[in-house]
Amino acid sequence: MLLYIHVPFCRSKCGYCAFYSEVPRGDAMQRYVDALLREVALWGDRLGRVPVETVFFGGGTPSMLPARAVAAIMDRVRKAFSVARTAEVSFEANPESVANMDYMQTLLDAGINRLSMGFQSMNPASLRLLERPHSVRDAIRTFELARTMGFANINLDFIWGLPDQRLKLWLDDLRSIVRLGPDHLSCYGLTIEEGTPLELALYKGRLNLPDDSEQGKMFIYGAEYLESQGYLQYEISNFARMGFQCRHNLGYWEGADYLGLGPAAVSTLQGRRWTNPSSLEEYAATVDGGTIGHDADILTLVERVQELVMLRLRTTRGLRVKAYRELTGRDFIKDNKSLIHALHRNQLVRIRNGYLSLTRNGLLVSNSILERFFGEMEAVLAGGQADELSSGRSSALPTESPATGNGNDDVGEL
């Protein structure tokens, strides 16, 4: 199982962000930590010491948590679950909020072995536009400190397709990044999310976004440059040196079960899915009442098949066509014959060694391709088995504590 821990706090809201987060006020941070520790114990009692392969602190800004809180959370996780000795434990951070030797040492002592920092840009003007709370110098210094402290697996997040950005500026950013020598890079195309300050600025004509042609060049040439520097693209937005792929995210894309803890966290276990309440007060009340996860939806066959195709086609390895047959009893190539032929003629897909994958040009327009596949699958799979697995409400997992319970009560793309 994968374990995701959502930390819903930020010092301020970035202009492009639509994820659930808030600025902590009063004792909100303490109330969050207390409720999270209770939720960890609750799920430990329900599931027993289920094996956990990866832990991921996302947000929000996990590095806003006090160091002692991170240590307490990891201690409770290990008591509630059987965390593998070789588990990947990732921790998202803003450069300015983690730039402290004592804080970093506490993370290392708590078992954090993968640090993921949100640089977003190496251009000062772009950082100001995105309302990031750090400077380029801050980011570089924090990266160097993390290396000195002993973090051997560091990811850096970046955004391309920014206002007034052109191909040359993006490639200049990548050259600066590569010189630092991170182990992993997540490079996301800017998406203007509804209700964000950037959406308002775009509506008022204040943003000069690169056109589709320019963004396509950023995607293609940026990926080619990174691969020339030893960063292999293994998913639409992710590049890694050999051996440094993010195991947690690979688990998502391969359909592993995952448990999400904290406000607004999503879980998928045993074919059921639920989302925790976003409100800290409602979340804490649901944990205290023992009803967290009781409103789970049973995933239909169509939903499970669509997720299989969507997640696998995000990766450069692609969809193992036998996985589709194992889930549906049908042949993916035959079910989508005309669409696959059209995509192949346009060099957007390839079929090799039992896998269907998108080419780099295919990844560039993956959203459109997936929409076409979804339409085909709905027509083929609707009725029959899909009706038998129609969406319903169900208690996600046993609510009584098993004998093995522990009894505790105290986070277009490139």
HUFENRA-V621233 format. One record per backbone hydrogen bond with DSSP energy under -0.5 kcal/mol. CO is the residue of the C=O (numbers start at 1). NH is the residue of the N-H. Records with the same first field share a line. If there is no record, write none. Layout:
CO: NH + NH
This chain:
1: 53 + 54
2: 259
3: 56
4: 6 + 261
5: 7 + 58
6: 8
7: 60
8: 22
9: 61
12: 14
14: 17
15: 198
22: 10 + 24
25: 28
27: 31
28: 32
29: 33
30: 34
31: 35
32: 36
33: 37
34: 38
35: 39
36: 40
37: 41
38: 42
39: 43
40: 44
41: 45
42: 46
43: 47
44: 48
45: 402
48: 50
50: 82
52: 84
53: 88
54: 3
55: 90
56: 5 + 58
57: 92
58: 7
61: 64
62: 65
66: 69 + 70
67: 71
68: 72
69: 73
70: 74
71: 75
72: 76
73: 77
74: 78
75: 79
76: 80
77: 81
81: 83
82: 52
84: 87
87: 89
88: 55 + 90
89: 113 + 114
90: 57
91: 116
92: 63
93: 118
94: 97 + 98
95: 98
98: 100
100: 104
101: 105
102: 106
103: 107
104: 108
105: 109
106: 110
107: 111 + 112
108: 111
114: 91
115: 117 + 155
116: 93
117: 119 + 157
119: 121
120: 159
122: 124
123: 127
124: 128
125: 129
126: 130
127: 132
128: 131
130: 15
135: 139
136: 140
137: 141
138: 142
139: 143
140: 144
141: 145
142: 146
143: 147
144: 148
145: 149
146: 150 + 151
147: 150
150: 152
153: 115
154: 183 + 184
155: 117
156: 186
157: 119 + 120
158: 188
160: 190
162: 165
166: 170
167: 171
168: 172
169: 173
170: 174
171: 175
172: 176
173: 177
174: 178
175: 179
176: 180
177: 180 + 181 + 182
183: 241
184: 156
185: 187 + 239
186: 158 + 188
187: 414
188: 160
191: 193
193: 196
196: 200
197: 201
198: 202
199: 203
200: 204
201: 206 + 207
202: 205
207: 209
208: 164
211: 215
212: 216
213: 217
214: 218
215: 219
216: 220
217: 221 + 222
218: 222
219: 223
220: 224
221: 225
222: 226
223: 227
224: 228
225: 229
226: 229 + 231
227: 230
230: 232
232: 234 + 240
234: 316
235: 238
237: 187
238: 234 + 235
239: 185
240: 232
241: 244
245: 247
246: 250
247: 251
248: 252
249: 253
250: 254
251: 256
252: 255
257: 2
258: 260 + 268
259: 4
261: 6
262: 265
265: 276
267: 274
268: 258
269: 272
271: 299
272: 269
273: 297
274: 267
277: 264
279: 283
280: 284
281: 285
282: 286
283: 287
284: 288
285: 289
286: 291 + 292
287: 290
291: 294
293: 296 + 396
296: 394
297: 273 + 299
300: 304
301: 305
302: 306
303: 307
304: 308
305: 309
306: 310
307: 311
308: 312
309: 313
310: 314
311: 314 + 315
312: 315 + 318
314: 236
319: 321 + 356
320: 323 + 324
321: 325
322: 326
323: 327
324: 328
325: 329
330: 332
331: 335
332: 336
334: 337
336: 340
337: 341
338: 342
339: 343
340: 344
341: 345
342: 346
343: 348 + 349
344: 347
348: 359
350: 357
352: 355
354: 321
355: 352 + 357
356: 319
357: 350
359: 363
360: 364
361: 365
362: 365
363: 366
365: 369
366: 370
367: 371
368: 372
369: 373
370: 374
371: 375
372: 376
373: 377
374: 378
375: 379
376: 380
377: 381
378: 382
381: 386
383: 386
384: 388
385: 389
387: 390
392: 298
394: 296
402: 405
